[in-house]
Amino acid sequence: MSVELLGFKIDTYSFEEAISKAKELIDGKSVAQVVTINPEMFEYSNKDADFTNIVKEAEMVIPDGVGVKIALQINGTKTARIPGIDFA
């Protein structure tokens, strides 16, 4: 499942679901990109259209920063924070 936050599609997987989806992407025939998004990336996207497009075209965008998790909760979506360092 995914939800929109400030113009970006954020995937709301559990850690285990995110790992499973990443394995599917790895086994796929095409190149895929995973973004572990944090609040600084939202801010930077206001300054760089190319960066914005890269994030929007990623096959997976998962919430890394606690600020993203809180923003999702404020908007009614409870989800896990998946730190990029743990996900890697």
Secondary structure, DSSP 8 states (H G I E B T S, - for coil): -EEEETTEEEE---HHHHHHHHHHHHHSSS---EEEE-HHHHHHHTT-HHHHHHHHH-SEEEE-SHHHHHHHHHTT-------HHHH-
